[in-house]
């Protein structure tokens, strides 16, 4: 597709269940990012993938959070044993990573709204 | 560490007026980029404009311009001739060359355009 796509758009789950969120980046973009936006807050960085390099996991809030990127394209963010504080909008972004400089624009998907009951 | 500060939680402006959204930043990176994103009620983050720290001129994109004052570490967004469709949350963000490739975001400003 033309833009970043994410699924599902909404997810309601019970506390303690595992959830998987999917991101399909813009075709040809080698860099992929996950962010979390809690209610009324700015965006919080979670994890970054670039090509075949080891991902930057410095933003993951706990070991219940993990992510993978298969074939350099689609990424899945997994939250195990969900807690109510995990309720947020999870946004995925991608960039073309052509220059490696600070000016690479990240393009965002529509997000997945996660509600943990 | 990088930090973005947006001091205006909410702004109310009459349609067709110009509006300035404030953004100040802090970084030790000599090279960095500043971004503005718009987030309408649908939730998607829409890229508006970019300013590089070494750019000599202020960035402009249609009705959007960035008032970049490097010495004051400010990167205010100016929207000219505001429209009802401009009502949204606006986020200022920055990214440095060193360290993680993440964007660091401010808390956002909710802009409401009144008819």
Boltz contact constraints between the chains, C-beta under 6 A:
constraints:
  - contact:
      token1: [A, 42]
      token2: [B, 105]
      max_distance: 6.0
  - contact:
      token1: [A, 42]
      token2: [B, 106]
      max_distance: 6.0
  - contact:
      token1: [A, 42]
      token2: [B, 107]
      max_distance: 6.0
  - contact:
      token1: [A, 42]
      token2: [B, 108]
      max_distance: 6.0
  - contact:
      token1: [A, 43]
      token2: [B, 105]
      max_distance: 6.0
  - contact:
      token1: [A, 45]
      token2: [B, 102]
      max_distance: 6.0
  - contact:
      token1: [A, 48]
      token2: [B, 101]
      max_distance: 6.0
  - contact:
      token1: [A, 56]
      token2: [B, 100]
      max_distance: 6.0
  - contact:
      token1: [A, 58]
      token2: [B, 100]
      max_distance: 6.0
  - contact:
      token1: [A, 102]
      token2: [B, 31]
      max_distance: 6.0
  - contact:
      token1: [A, 102]
      token2: [B, 32]
      max_distance: 6.0
  - contact:
      token1: [A, 102]
      token2: [B, 33]
      max_distance: 6.0
  - contact:
      token1: [A, 102]
      token2: [B, 95]
      max_distance: 6.0
  - contact:
      token1: [A, 102]
      token2: [B, 96]
      max_distance: 6.0
  - contact:
      token1: [A, 102]
      token2: [B, 97]
      max_distance: 6.0
  - contact:
      token1: [A, 103]
      token2: [B, 33]
      max_distance: 6.0
  - contact:
      token1: [A, 103]
      token2: [B, 52]
      max_distance: 6.0
  - contact:
      token1: [A, 105]
      token2: [B, 47]
      max_distance: 6.0
  - contact:
      token1: [A, 108]
      token2: [B, 45]
      max_distance: 6.0
  - contact:
      token1: [A, 110]
      token2: [B, 44]
      max_distance: 6.0
  - contact:
      token1: [A, 111]
      token2: [B, 43]
      max_distance: 6.0
